[in-house]
Amino acid sequence: MENINKIKKLSIWIFVVPFISLNACLILITNFHQFFNPEHVVLSTIPYIDGGVSISRTARVFPTYLIFKPAMFITAFFLIQYWRFNSDLMEKISPHLNYKKIFLFFGVGSAIFLVLHSIFLGIKFDNNLYKLFRRVLVLTFIIFEIIAQTILVINFFKIKEQIKQFINSRILNFKITLVSILIVVAFVSIPFLAAEGYKSFKHALEWNFFIGVISFYLLTFFFWKKQ
């Protein structure tokens, strides 16, 4: 089960790298105003609670994009490896299990869209079509991530008796609960996201939703027992 140790190592980095980089950008832009153009300054806020600023606003300007973009590229690389190793592991445990290639497709796809979003983040182009394109990239990343995570959890639930000596069953239940919450929140939020206004709500939602998505990987670290 060499793949298990690789998956554990990757999963903790997939959580730590974006979490630290995102919050580092937030701390910089809200507390170290001398490093930013006056137009980019953000007053003190806790966006997880008050929705005072969006993720893109904290990460798309100089110098925060020097932290955020490389961190997202690294995270995307780790994501591709993570989904590859999980696909290989499933193939060894249960070769006839359904949907192995599907979660690999959506998992790798989410990493690709994360890279594309990072590349275009901060590029100014006053065109409605371009702005829509950037929103589509973010939305597609989220959709692909949720689909990949959901299918992977379903597969683990199907084979949990085969791998029970390697896993923490309680963490599997936590992962199922987390994915279910993400799906419900996504559907419930659609009317608000489509409507005008609700800016603070939308900002708070994106911060907390992003943390929810990467928390899936933190749970993966505790899901597998040490080999």
DRENDO-1510 file (C-alpha; in Angstrom, 1 decimal, always signed):
<recs>
REC; n; res; u; v; w
REC; 1; MET; +0.0; +0.0; +0.0 .
REC; 2; GLU; +2.8; +2.4; -0.9 .
REC; 3; ASN; +0.2; +4.7; -2.6 .
REC; 4; ILE; -1.5; +5.3; +0.8 .
REC; 5; ASN; +1.6; +7.0; +2.2 .
REC; 6; LYS; +1.9; +9.1; -0.9 .
REC; 7; ILE; -1.8; +10.1; -0.7 .
REC; 8; LYS; -1.4; +11.0; +3.0 .
REC; 9; LYS; +1.5; +13.3; +2.2 .
REC; 10; LEU; -0.1; +14.9; -0.8 .
REC; 11; SER; -3.4; +15.5; +1.1 .
REC; 12; ILE; -1.9; +17.5; +3.9 .
REC; 13; TRP; +0.0; +19.7; +1.4 .
REC; 14; ILE; -3.1; +20.3; -0.6 .
REC; 15; PHE; -4.7; +21.7; +2.5 .
REC; 16; VAL; -1.7; +23.6; +4.0 .
REC; 17; VAL; -0.4; +25.3; +0.8 .
REC; 18; PRO; -3.7; +27.1; -0.3 .
REC; 19; PHE; -4.8; +27.7; +3.3 .
REC; 20; ILE; -1.6; +29.5; +4.3 .
REC; 21; SER; -1.2; +31.4; +1.0 .
REC; 22; LEU; -4.8; +32.6; +1.0 .
REC; 23; ASN; -4.7; +33.9; +4.6 .
REC; 24; ALA; -1.2; +35.3; +4.1 .
REC; 25; CYS; -2.6; +37.4; +1.2 .
REC; 26; LEU; -5.5; +38.5; +3.5 .
REC; 27; ILE; -3.2; +39.5; +6.3 .
REC; 28; LEU; -0.9; +41.4; +4.0 .
REC; 29; ILE; -3.6; +43.4; +2.2 .
REC; 30; THR; -5.5; +44.3; +5.4 .
REC; 31; ASN; -2.5; +45.1; +7.7 .
REC; 32; PHE; +0.5; +46.1; +5.5 .
REC; 33; HIS; -1.0; +48.9; +3.4 .
REC; 34; GLN; +2.5; +50.4; +2.7 .
REC; 35; PHE; +3.1; +47.6; +0.2 .
REC; 36; PHE; +0.0; +48.4; -1.9 .
REC; 37; ASN; -1.3; +51.1; -4.1 .
REC; 38; PRO; -3.9; +53.2; -2.2 .
REC; 39; GLU; -6.6; +51.9; -4.6 .
REC; 40; HIS; -5.9; +48.3; -3.5 .
REC; 41; VAL; -5.9; +48.9; +0.2 .
REC; 42; VAL; -8.5; +46.8; +2.1 .
REC; 43; LEU; -9.5; +47.8; +5.6 .
REC; 44; SER; -9.4; +45.3; +8.5 .
REC; 45; THR; -11.9; +42.5; +7.9 .
REC; 46; ILE; -12.6; +38.9; +8.7 .
REC; 47; PRO; -14.2; +37.8; +5.4 .
REC; 48; TYR; -15.2; +34.4; +6.7 .
REC; 49; ILE; -17.7; +36.2; +9.0 .
REC; 50; ASP; -18.4; +39.6; +7.5 .
REC; 51; GLY; -17.7; +39.0; +3.8 .
REC; 52; GLY; -15.7; +42.3; +3.7 .
REC; 53; VAL; -13.6; +41.4; +0.7 .
REC; 54; SER; -13.5; +38.7; -2.0 .
REC; 55; ILE; -10.7; +36.2; -2.5 .
REC; 56; SER; -9.8; +37.6; -5.9 .
REC; 57; ARG; -9.4; +41.1; -4.5 .
REC; 58; THR; -6.9; +40.0; -1.9 .
REC; 59; ALA; -4.9; +37.8; -4.3 .
REC; 60; ARG; -4.9; +39.6; -7.7 .
REC; 61; VAL; -2.8; +42.6; -6.9 .
REC; 62; PHE; +0.9; +43.2; -6.3 .
REC; 63; PRO; +2.5; +41.8; -4.2 .
REC; 64; THR; -0.1; +39.3; -3.0 .
REC; 65; TYR; -0.3; +37.6; -6.4 .
REC; 66; LEU; +3.4; +36.7; -6.0 .
REC; 67; ILE; +2.2; +34.4; -3.1 .
REC; 68; PHE; -1.1; +33.3; -4.4 .
REC; 69; LYS; -0.4; +32.3; -8.0 .
REC; 70; PRO; +2.7; +30.1; -7.3 .
REC; 71; ALA; +0.8; +28.5; -4.4 .
REC; 72; MET; -2.1; +27.6; -6.7 .
REC; 73; PHE; +0.2; +26.2; -9.3 .
REC; 74; ILE; +1.8; +24.0; -6.7 .
REC; 75; THR; -1.6; +22.9; -5.3 .
REC; 76; ALA; -2.7; +22.0; -8.8 .
REC; 77; PHE; +0.3; +19.8; -9.3 .
REC; 78; PHE; -0.4; +18.1; -6.0 .
REC; 79; LEU; -4.0; +17.6; -7.0 .
REC; 80; ILE; -3.1; +15.9; -10.2 .
REC; 81; GLN; -0.8; +13.5; -8.3 .
REC; 82; TYR; -3.5; +13.0; -5.6 .
REC; 83; TRP; -6.2; +11.9; -8.0 .
REC; 84; ARG; -3.7; +9.7; -10.0 .
REC; 85; PHE; -2.6; +7.9; -6.9 .
REC; 86; ASN; -6.2; +7.4; -5.8 .
REC; 87; SER; -7.1; +5.9; -9.2 .
REC; 88; ASP; -4.2; +3.5; -9.0 .
REC; 89; LEU; -5.1; +2.5; -5.5 .
REC; 90; MET; -8.7; +1.8; -6.5 .
REC; 91; GLU; -7.4; -0.3; -9.4 .
REC; 92; LYS; -5.4; -2.4; -7.0 .
REC; 93; ILE; -8.1; -2.8; -4.4 .
REC; 94; SER; -11.1; -3.4; -6.6 .
REC; 95; PRO; -10.3; -3.5; -10.4 .
REC; 96; HIS; -14.0; -3.8; -11.3 .
REC; 97; LEU; -15.2; -0.9; -9.2 .
REC; 98; ASN; -17.2; +1.7; -11.2 .
REC; 99; TYR; -16.3; +5.4; -11.7 .
REC; 100; LYS; -12.6; +5.1; -11.1 .
REC; 101; LYS; -11.8; +6.9; -14.4 .
REC; 102; ILE; -14.6; +9.4; -13.8 .
REC; 103; PHE; -13.3; +10.8; -10.5 .
REC; 104; LEU; -9.8; +10.9; -12.1 .
REC; 105; PHE; -11.2; +12.9; -15.0 .
REC; 106; PHE; -12.9; +15.5; -12.7 .
REC; 107; GLY; -10.1; +15.6; -10.2 .
REC; 108; VAL; -7.4; +16.3; -12.8 .
REC; 109; GLY; -9.9; +18.7; -14.6 .
REC; 110; SER; -10.3; +20.7; -11.4 .
REC; 111; ALA; -6.5; +21.1; -11.2 .
REC; 112; ILE; -6.4; +22.4; -14.7 .
REC; 113; PHE; -9.1; +24.9; -14.2 .
REC; 114; LEU; -7.4; +26.1; -11.0 .
REC; 115; VAL; -4.3; +26.7; -13.0 .
REC; 116; LEU; -6.2; +28.6; -15.7 .
REC; 117; HIS; -8.0; +30.7; -13.1 .
REC; 118; SER; -4.7; +31.6; -11.5 .
REC; 119; ILE; -3.1; +32.6; -14.8 .
REC; 120; PHE; -5.9; +35.0; -15.7 .
REC; 121; LEU; -6.4; +36.3; -12.2 .
REC; 122; GLY; -5.3; +40.0; -12.0 .
REC; 123; ILE; -5.2; +40.5; -15.8 .
REC; 124; LYS; -7.3; +43.6; -16.5 .
REC; 125; PHE; -9.4; +43.5; -19.6 .
REC; 126; ASP; -12.6; +45.6; -19.6 .
REC; 127; ASN; -14.9; +43.2; -21.4 .
REC; 128; ASN; -18.0; +41.5; -20.0 .
REC; 129; LEU; -17.2; +38.3; -21.9 .
REC; 130; TYR; -13.8; +38.1; -20.3 .
REC; 131; LYS; -15.2; +38.7; -16.9 .
REC; 132; LEU; -17.8; +35.9; -17.5 .
REC; 133; PHE; -14.9; +33.7; -18.7 .
REC; 134; ARG; -13.1; +34.2; -15.4 .
REC; 135; ARG; -16.2; +33.4; -13.4 .
REC; 136; VAL; -16.8; +30.2; -15.4 .
REC; 137; LEU; -13.2; +29.1; -14.6 .
REC; 138; VAL; -13.8; +29.4; -10.9 .
REC; 139; LEU; -17.2; +27.8; -11.1 .
REC; 140; THR; -15.9; +24.9; -13.2 .
REC; 141; PHE; -13.1; +24.3; -10.7 .
REC; 142; ILE; -15.6; +24.1; -7.8 .
REC; 143; ILE; -18.0; +21.8; -9.7 .
REC; 144; PHE; -15.2; +19.5; -10.8 .
REC; 145; GLU; -13.8; +19.3; -7.3 .
REC; 146; ILE; -17.2; +18.5; -5.8 .
REC; 147; ILE; -18.0; +15.8; -8.4 .
REC; 148; ALA; -14.5; +14.2; -7.9 .
REC; 149; GLN; -14.8; +14.2; -4.2 .
REC; 150; THR; -18.3; +12.8; -4.2 .
REC; 151; ILE; -17.5; +9.9; -6.5 .
REC; 152; LEU; -14.3; +9.1; -4.6 .
REC; 153; VAL; -16.2; +9.0; -1.2 .
REC; 154; ILE; -18.9; +6.8; -2.8 .
REC; 155; ASN; -16.3; +4.4; -4.0 .
REC; 156; PHE; -14.6; +4.2; -0.6 .
REC; 157; PHE; -18.0; +3.6; +1.0 .
REC; 158; LYS; -18.6; +0.7; -1.3 .
REC; 159; ILE; -15.2; -1.0; -0.5 .
REC; 160; LYS; -14.9; +0.0; +3.2 .
REC; 161; GLU; -15.1; -3.6; +4.3 .
REC; 162; GLN; -12.2; -4.5; +2.1 .
REC; 163; ILE; -10.0; -1.7; +3.4 .
REC; 164; LYS; -11.3; -1.4; +7.0 .
REC; 165; GLN; -7.8; -2.3; +8.5 .
REC; 166; PHE; -6.3; +0.6; +6.6 .
REC; 167; ILE; -8.9; +3.4; +7.3 .
REC; 168; ASN; -10.6; +5.3; +10.1 .
REC; 169; SER; -14.3; +4.6; +9.5 .
REC; 170; ARG; -15.3; +7.7; +11.5 .
REC; 171; ILE; -13.3; +10.0; +9.2 .
REC; 172; LEU; -15.1; +8.4; +6.2 .
REC; 173; ASN; -18.4; +9.5; +7.8 .
REC; 174; PHE; -17.0; +13.0; +8.3 .
REC; 175; LYS; -16.0; +13.1; +4.6 .
REC; 176; ILE; -19.4; +12.0; +3.5 .
REC; 177; THR; -21.0; +14.7; +5.7 .
REC; 178; LEU; -18.6; +17.4; +4.4 .
REC; 179; VAL; -19.3; +16.5; +0.8 .
REC; 180; SER; -23.0; +16.5; +1.4 .
REC; 181; ILE; -22.9; +19.9; +3.1 .
REC; 182; LEU; -20.9; +21.3; +0.2 .
REC; 183; ILE; -23.5; +20.0; -2.3 .
REC; 184; VAL; -26.4; +21.3; -0.3 .
REC; 185; VAL; -24.8; +24.7; +0.2 .
REC; 186; ALA; -24.0; +25.0; -3.5 .
REC; 187; PHE; -27.6; +24.3; -4.6 .
REC; 188; VAL; -29.1; +26.6; -1.9 .
REC; 189; SER; -26.7; +29.4; -2.8 .
REC; 190; ILE; -27.5; +29.4; -6.5 .
REC; 191; PRO; -30.5; +31.9; -6.3 .
REC; 192; PHE; -28.3; +34.4; -4.3 .
REC; 193; LEU; -25.3; +34.1; -6.6 .
REC; 194; ALA; -27.5; +34.7; -9.6 .
REC; 195; ALA; -29.2; +37.8; -8.0 .
REC; 196; GLU; -27.9; +41.3; -7.8 .
REC; 197; GLY; -26.6; +42.4; -4.4 .
REC; 198; TYR; -25.8; +40.1; -1.5 .
REC; 199; LYS; -22.1; +41.1; -1.9 .
REC; 200; SER; -21.1; +40.4; +1.7 .
REC; 201; PHE; -22.9; +37.1; +1.6 .
REC; 202; LYS; -21.2; +36.0; -1.6 .
REC; 203; HIS; -17.8; +37.0; -0.3 .
REC; 204; ALA; -18.3; +35.1; +3.0 .
REC; 205; LEU; -19.6; +32.1; +1.1 .
REC; 206; GLU; -16.6; +31.9; -1.2 .
REC; 207; TRP; -14.1; +32.0; +1.6 .
REC; 208; ASN; -15.9; +29.4; +3.7 .
REC; 209; PHE; -16.7; +27.2; +0.7 .
REC; 210; PHE; -13.1; +27.2; -0.4 .
REC; 211; ILE; -12.0; +26.1; +3.1 .
REC; 212; GLY; -14.7; +23.4; +3.0 .
REC; 213; VAL; -13.3; +22.1; -0.3 .
REC; 214; ILE; -9.7; +21.9; +0.9 .
REC; 215; SER; -10.8; +20.5; +4.2 .
REC; 216; PHE; -11.7; +17.3; +2.3 .
REC; 217; TYR; -7.9; +16.8; +1.9 .
REC; 218; LEU; -7.2; +17.4; +5.5 .
REC; 219; LEU; -9.6; +14.7; +6.4 .
REC; 220; THR; -7.9; +12.4; +3.9 .
REC; 221; PHE; -4.7; +12.7; +6.0 .
REC; 222; PHE; -6.5; +11.3; +9.0 .
REC; 223; PHE; -8.6; +8.9; +7.0 .
REC; 224; TRP; -5.7; +6.5; +6.2 .
REC; 225; LYS; -4.0; +4.8; +9.1 .
REC; 226; LYS; -0.2; +5.1; +9.1 .
REC; 227; GLN; +1.3; +2.3; +7.0 .
</recs>
